[in-house]
Each structure stands twice: as C-alpha cells, then as structure tokens.
C-alpha cells in the first residue's frame, strides 16, 4: 500500500483522479490488540448501494502509522461518502460523514511523549503519557489524565507515579454534588488520605479509617482516632451543643461525675468534710458542658 504522502502528491500533480459514492457503514474495525486503546479504529467496512462490499476503508491518511493522527469513527449503519483514488479500492477513504460515534486524537513528539484525546456523546478524556521500550517490550506510562463525564456529571483528574507502570498516586473527583480527593500509596494501592466536600459537610479520613478522621458540618465538629495496631485504642471528640470526649471506651463526663459522687460520700472525722452542695453544683455545670 502506497504511503499517504505519495498519494497526496500524485493528486496534487494531477496524476490521479478521485471517485466518490455513498455507502453504508456495516463494520467498524476496532484495534483490539492496540497498545494504546482497544476502542480505537482506523478502518471500516462499507456497503455500496449496488450491494458491493468494500473492506478496510481508511479513516485517516495512513493506517500504517497508528501512533498519531486524528480519527473520526462513524456510527454503525450510518451513511458516508467514500472516495477512491484511481479506482483502486485499497486507496478508499471516508471523505464525509453523516453521523460520528467517537473522535480520537493522538500527538507524539521526538521524545516518545504522547497526548491523547478521546470524545463521544457521553464523555471526553485527555491523557498525557510516555512510551518506554525494554527488552523489545513497549509500555506506556501514564502521567496525567482528565475526564469529563456528561452522564455522571463529573470531572475526574488523575496523576500517576511515573516510576511505576500506571500507578495512580493522586485522584480528584469533582461532581455536581461533591468533591473527593484521594492520595494513594503506589506500593500497595492503599488510600493514605481521603477528603470529601459537599454542600453540608467536610470529611477527612487517613489510612482508610485506621488513623485520624475529621468531620465538620453545620451542626458539629468531630474527630476520631483508631490505632491500626491496637483496635481497642480509640479516641472520640465531638463538639456539638455540648462537648463529648471518649477514650478507649471511657467517657470523660461519666468519669468526672463518678469522681464527684465518690468525693461527695467522704465523711471526715476531724476537719472539714467535702461541701456536697458545691460538688452537686459542679456536677450540674459539667452536665452543661460535656455529654
């Protein structure tokens, strides 16, 4: 198959003629073994009005170079205009579309860095990545991606650890009702920190619940802690209408009131006994501060 540059040059020099006819798309030839994206396609099969089937009609100038270019993928069973150069069907290409299913764009520089764009009616995604070759094996390491999802009404941003293959280290999800940010350990994919923000509250969670957690809304502020190595070692602090402090299953208010009750029962033979009235007042005051 001749290169795209040669064909274009022949047409420009008046050495070739182009025939165009309408046809129906009957198959989209996906690149299932692509090292980039198994959903991309560079050719389609079409059916002419006279019943003749033409296979591998080009969607880009050169189907040999799959590393870069712009491709519009037509919808299955949609009508297109197919142009043929010099009546050679191996030179057939789509010149006009009636309906488009998806658009692919890929740009590559001399340092094997890529920028990709993929868009359909539901979503648009952008991806930056780099190609590496080792022991004749080609891998693509993602760097940064951005995805707009119209169905979920969300924006998703990801950052990868470039030292390892496709390990996400930071992800931010922005939806119409909340924002969520995650910091991830690339060694074991464990979430180190998760922050959630919506119209009613802010929540921060460390070590997937085994560490410190913070929750703030219009009614309260709350802190919790659990020791990963000692499940019974817990701390709970809540500031609502009253303060609540708990540690290792013990409630601060209950412990203070218990202490006051014990002191109130002390009877001194010589000297001054505890002022029970004042102790009761202190106990009542504590009830107005702690729960």
C-alpha positions as CSV (number, residue, x, y, z in Angstrom):
1,X,0.0,0.0,0.0
2,X,1.4,3.3,-1.0
3,X,2.1,6.0,1.6
4,X,-0.3,8.8,2.2
5,X,2.3,11.4,1.2
6,X,2.8,9.7,-2.2
7,X,-0.9,9.5,-2.9
8,X,-1.5,13.2,-1.9
9,X,1.5,14.3,-4.1
10,X,0.1,12.4,-7.1
11,X,-3.3,14.1,-6.7
12,X,-1.7,17.5,-6.3
13,X,0.3,16.9,-9.5
14,X,-2.8,15.9,-11.4
15,X,-1.7,12.3,-11.8
16,X,-4.7,10.8,-10.1
17,X,-8.5,11.0,-10.2
18,X,-10.9,10.6,-7.3
19,X,-14.3,8.9,-7.5
20,X,-16.9,9.4,-4.7
21,X,-20.0,7.4,-3.9
22,X,-22.4,7.0,-1.0
23,X,-22.1,3.9,1.2
24,X,-23.4,2.4,4.5
25,X,-21.0,1.5,7.3
26,X,-21.5,-2.1,8.1
27,X,-18.5,-2.8,10.4
28,X,-16.0,-0.7,12.5
29,X,-12.7,-2.5,12.7
30,X,-11.5,-2.0,16.3
31,X,-7.9,-2.2,17.2
32,X,-8.4,-4.8,19.9
33,X,-4.6,-5.5,20.2
34,X,-3.7,-1.9,20.3
35,X,-1.1,-0.9,22.9
36,X,-2.9,2.4,23.3
37,X,-6.7,1.9,23.3
38,X,-8.6,-1.2,22.2
39,X,-11.6,1.0,21.3
40,X,-9.8,3.0,18.6
41,X,-10.3,2.2,14.9
42,X,-8.6,3.2,11.7
43,X,-10.7,1.4,9.0
44,X,-14.4,0.5,8.4
45,X,-16.2,-1.8,6.1
46,X,-18.9,-0.3,3.9
47,X,-21.7,-1.5,1.6
48,X,-22.3,0.4,-1.6
49,X,-25.8,1.0,-3.0
50,X,-25.2,-1.6,-5.7
51,X,-24.5,-4.3,-3.0
52,X,-20.7,-4.3,-3.3
53,X,-18.8,-4.5,0.0
54,X,-15.6,-2.7,0.4
55,X,-13.4,-3.6,3.3
56,X,-10.8,-1.6,5.3
57,X,-11.8,1.8,4.1
58,X,-9.5,4.3,5.7
59,X,-10.4,6.7,8.4
60,X,-7.0,8.5,8.3
61,X,-4.4,9.3,5.7
62,X,-2.1,6.4,6.7
63,X,-3.4,3.3,8.5
64,X,0.2,2.1,8.8
65,X,1.1,4.9,11.3
66,X,-1.1,4.2,14.3
67,X,0.9,6.2,16.7
68,X,-0.6,9.6,15.9
69,X,-3.3,11.3,13.9
70,X,-7.0,12.4,14.1
71,X,-9.7,9.8,13.5
72,X,-13.5,10.3,13.3
73,X,-15.2,6.9,13.8
74,X,-18.6,6.8,12.0
75,X,-21.7,5.3,13.6
76,X,-22.5,1.7,12.6
77,X,-25.2,1.7,9.9
78,X,-24.7,5.4,9.2
79,X,-24.1,6.8,5.7
80,X,-20.8,8.1,4.5
81,X,-19.2,9.3,1.3
82,X,-16.4,7.1,0.2
83,X,-13.7,8.4,-2.2
84,X,-11.5,6.1,-4.2
85,X,-8.2,7.3,-5.9
86,X,-7.6,5.9,-9.4
87,X,-10.4,3.3,-8.9
88,X,-8.1,1.4,-6.5
89,X,-10.2,0.2,-3.6
90,X,-7.1,-0.2,-1.4
91,X,-6.9,3.6,-1.6
92,X,-10.6,4.2,-0.5
93,X,-11.1,6.6,2.3
94,X,-14.1,8.3,4.1
95,X,-14.4,11.8,2.8
96,X,-17.7,12.9,4.5
97,X,-19.7,11.6,7.5
98,X,-23.4,11.8,8.3
99,X,-23.1,10.6,11.9
100,X,-20.0,10.2,14.2
101,X,-19.7,7.8,17.1
102,X,-16.3,8.9,18.5
103,X,-13.3,11.1,17.9
104,X,-9.7,10.1,18.6
105,X,-6.7,12.4,18.6
106,X,-3.1,11.4,19.4
107,X,0.0,13.5,19.1
108,X,3.6,12.2,19.6
109,X,6.9,14.1,19.8
110,X,10.5,13.1,19.3
111,X,10.9,12.1,23.0
112,X,8.1,9.5,22.7
113,X,5.7,11.5,24.7
114,X,2.0,11.3,23.8
115,X,-1.1,13.5,24.2
116,X,-4.4,11.7,23.6
117,X,-7.9,13.0,23.3
118,X,-11.0,10.7,23.1
119,X,-14.5,12.1,22.9
120,X,-18.1,10.8,22.4
121,X,-21.5,12.0,23.3
122,X,-21.1,10.9,26.9
123,X,-17.6,11.8,27.8
124,X,-14.3,13.5,26.9
125,X,-10.9,12.3,28.2
126,X,-7.4,13.8,27.9
127,X,-4.3,11.8,28.7
128,X,-0.5,12.5,28.8
129,X,1.8,9.5,28.8
130,X,5.2,8.4,27.7
131,X,6.4,5.3,25.7
132,X,9.2,3.2,27.0
133,X,10.9,0.2,25.4
134,X,12.6,-2.5,27.4
135,X,13.7,-5.9,26.2
136,X,11.7,-5.4,23.0
137,X,8.6,-4.8,25.1
138,X,6.7,-1.5,24.6
139,X,4.9,0.0,27.6
140,X,3.1,3.3,28.0
141,X,3.4,5.0,31.4
142,X,0.6,7.5,32.1
143,X,1.4,10.8,33.6
144,X,-1.8,12.9,33.9
145,X,-5.4,12.5,32.8
146,X,-8.6,14.5,32.8
147,X,-12.0,13.0,32.1
148,X,-15.3,14.9,31.7
149,X,-18.3,12.6,32.1
150,X,-21.6,14.0,31.0
151,X,-23.7,11.1,32.2
152,X,-22.3,11.2,35.8
153,X,-21.9,15.0,35.7
154,X,-18.4,14.6,36.9
155,X,-14.8,15.6,36.3
156,X,-12.0,13.2,37.2
157,X,-8.3,14.2,37.4
158,X,-5.6,11.6,38.0
159,X,-1.8,11.8,38.5
160,X,0.4,8.7,38.1
161,X,3.7,7.7,39.6
162,X,6.0,7.8,36.6
163,X,8.5,5.4,38.2
164,X,6.0,2.6,38.0
165,X,3.6,1.5,35.3
166,X,0.2,3.1,35.7
167,X,0.1,3.5,39.5
168,X,-2.3,6.3,40.5
169,X,-0.9,8.4,43.4
170,X,-3.5,11.3,43.4
171,X,-7.0,11.5,42.2
172,X,-9.6,14.2,42.4
173,X,-13.3,13.6,41.5
174,X,-15.4,16.7,41.1
175,X,-19.1,16.0,40.8
176,X,-22.2,18.2,40.8
177,X,-22.9,17.3,44.4
178,X,-19.5,16.7,46.0
179,X,-15.7,16.9,45.6
180,X,-13.5,14.0,46.6
181,X,-9.7,13.9,46.8
182,X,-7.5,10.8,47.3
183,X,-3.8,10.4,48.0
184,X,-2.7,6.8,47.2
185,X,0.3,4.7,48.1
186,X,1.6,3.3,44.8
187,X,3.2,0.3,46.6
188,X,0.0,-1.3,47.9
189,X,-2.7,1.0,46.4
190,X,-3.8,1.9,50.0
191,X,-5.6,5.3,50.4
192,X,-3.4,7.4,52.6
193,X,-5.8,10.3,52.8
194,X,-9.4,10.9,51.5
195,X,-11.1,14.3,51.7
196,X,-14.8,14.6,50.8
197,X,-16.5,18.0,50.5
198,X,-20.2,18.7,49.7
199,X,-22.7,21.4,50.5
200,X,-23.3,20.1,54.0
201,X,-20.0,18.7,55.3
202,X,-16.3,18.3,55.1
203,X,-14.7,14.9,55.9
204,X,-11.1,13.9,56.1
205,X,-10.1,10.2,56.5
206,X,-6.5,9.0,57.0
207,X,-5.3,5.4,56.4
208,X,-8.8,4.1,55.4
209,X,-10.3,4.6,58.9
210,X,-7.2,3.4,60.8
211,X,-5.8,6.8,61.8
212,X,-7.4,10.2,62.3
213,X,-10.7,11.2,60.8
214,X,-12.4,14.6,60.8
215,X,-16.0,15.5,60.1
216,X,-17.3,19.0,60.0
217,X,-20.8,20.2,59.2
218,X,-23.2,23.0,60.2
219,X,-24.1,21.2,63.4
220,X,-20.9,19.7,64.7
221,X,-17.2,19.1,64.5
222,X,-16.0,15.6,65.2
223,X,-12.5,13.9,65.5
224,X,-11.9,10.2,65.7
225,X,-8.8,8.1,66.0
226,X,-8.1,4.4,65.9
227,X,-4.7,2.7,66.3
228,X,-4.1,0.3,63.5
229,X,-2.0,-1.9,65.7
230,X,-4.3,-1.8,68.7
231,X,-8.0,-1.9,67.7
232,X,-9.2,-1.1,71.2
233,X,-7.2,2.1,71.3
234,X,-9.8,4.7,70.2
235,X,-10.3,8.4,70.7
236,X,-13.5,10.3,70.0
237,X,-14.1,14.1,70.3
238,X,-17.3,15.8,69.3
239,X,-18.2,19.5,69.6
240,X,-22.0,20.0,69.0
241,X,-24.2,21.7,71.5
242,X,-22.0,20.1,74.2
243,X,-18.5,18.6,74.2
244,X,-18.1,14.8,74.1
245,X,-14.8,13.2,74.8
246,X,-14.3,9.4,74.8
247,X,-11.0,7.5,75.0
248,X,-10.6,3.7,75.0
249,X,-14.3,3.2,75.9
250,X,-14.3,5.7,78.7
251,X,-16.5,8.8,78.7
252,X,-14.9,12.0,80.2
253,X,-18.2,13.3,81.6
254,X,-19.1,9.9,83.2
255,X,-15.6,9.7,84.8
256,X,-15.8,13.2,86.3
257,X,-19.3,12.6,87.6
258,X,-18.2,9.3,89.1
259,X,-15.3,11.0,90.8
260,X,-17.6,13.7,92.2
261,X,-20.0,11.1,93.5
262,X,-17.2,9.3,95.3
263,X,-15.9,12.5,96.9
264,X,-19.4,13.5,98.0
265,X,-19.6,10.4,100.1
266,X,-16.4,11.0,102.0
267,X,-17.0,11.7,105.7
268,X,-14.2,13.4,107.6
269,X,-14.0,12.7,111.4
270,X,-11.7,15.6,112.1
271,X,-11.5,18.6,109.9
272,X,-13.9,19.7,107.1
273,X,-15.9,17.3,105.0
274,X,-16.4,18.0,101.3
275,X,-19.0,20.6,100.5
276,X,-21.6,18.4,99.0
277,X,-23.7,21.3,97.8
278,X,-20.8,22.8,95.8
279,X,-20.0,19.4,94.4
280,X,-23.6,19.0,93.2
281,X,-23.3,22.4,91.5
282,X,-20.1,21.5,89.8
283,X,-21.7,18.2,88.6
284,X,-24.6,20.2,87.2
285,X,-22.3,22.6,85.5
286,X,-20.3,19.8,83.9
287,X,-23.6,18.4,82.5
288,X,-24.0,21.8,80.7
289,X,-20.5,21.4,79.1
290,X,-20.0,17.7,78.5
291,X,-22.1,14.9,77.3
